[in-house]
């Protein structure tokens, strides 16, 4: 059985796919990709469908040794990547042989990065998904040195490698579009203008949510919100008045009032914010949110279409070059 | 009934102004009807106390289509609209509408003396009050299989812990504010520990992973520690 053995683990590495949206009625958090665009690109570079399970890094990559193989992988992250100590490119597929070591260092931009493996990561399905939800012990997450991650051997080893042209690299945005939430009327009238008036600082972020710091956003006096279903991207406001933006590991219901909701097209930007970053919010209407979704989908389709084959030989592939020449 | 988008991929249907048995019946009837309708693009239906949240894929459907579907379910064919179905659920006349679980509980929780002192009664009285009534599953949330049980008698309402515990054991029978629940897995909690049960509330190897479902009824049977077994609780299907 081919696997990747963890030699050094980043602080919060998990296996993720599109998650378990359909089990929320029995209290199961959706989990799933923090940045679905990175996952789609990495998967496409190794010939996978967009929602196949990937390894998701938080702030720092892992050191992984190939056992068995060969495997084909792609790193979609802003980080220094090495194979056996030799520099290796990101946003390009890499062919790795038994015993080779892939090292992904600290992420220099954004909060999350992704590793896709051709044929997929083969951890067990739980309720139809491989996504990890570490808080409730679902799926494979919080990787530690010595852990072995079952993966597919390269299903098409003779195919050339693939690369994403730099002009299609994902971009970074720190102004996020929001729609007013259904509970807006529970807030004091100045709460929404206050949310939009200045940048908010990310105090602490994880996959469950991002705590934001700024002026207090206050409810009308005497208001007691009733718990209701929540969505990823909702800005919920506890009595402190400091909002929490919900991430994919959010609970299914929440008792805090929601002031606004980040549009789905911008959720990946929310997930990529780091502690200390500043973020702004701008209110949009539903047609604009819909157009943003369509625009993001079209940009992804264009990026996928631009992925092309490469035939260059990377420094760590000199063994392969020798084999080719002999 | 009011419908409000929550972001661009969810629609919040508010069925009632106040939580309660009537609100729950309407929410559960709507959830059942929407599940049966199997509308394209609907990714999840999350019932809560007064609301049903419809998660959808904005590439496949939209708020206008879903609003039409909710209104169609709400009015329904003559005599079979949502009000009719909710009334049937409440009167338990709908077939298979509700189940009653009899769950063995050992009332030896470390907060039982505190709860009794807070209420100014004996610990045995807390147990008697807690096990005398039937609870209804209003909704599930917080953790997989965690059922919010409505129906806690007012003479058991106590404020939650000022400092939540970092973790309490799976099976803990807990009490907080106006609600009671069983903790399905080790989790942090700010509710009081009244005792423990041996039920497996959530098991992904079962066809229906969650033991309790919205609308189910629950009774607790005070049980001696020596008699607590892992056997599945007795389930009565209400006529």
Interface residues (C-beta under 8 A of the other chain):
Chain A: X21 X22 X23 X24 X25 X26 X27 X28 X30 X126 X127 X135 X136 X137 X138 X179 X181 X182 X226 X227 X228 X229 X230 X231 X233 X234 X251 X252 X253 X258 X261 X262 X263 X264 X286 X289 X290 X293 X297
Chain B: X4 X5 X6 X7 X8 X9 X10 X12 X14 X19 X31 X43 X44 X45 X46 X47 X48 X49 X50 X51 X52 X53 X55 X58 X59 X62 X63 X139 X140 X141 X142 X143 X144 X145 X146 X148 X184 X185 X187 X202 X204 X209 X210 X213 X214
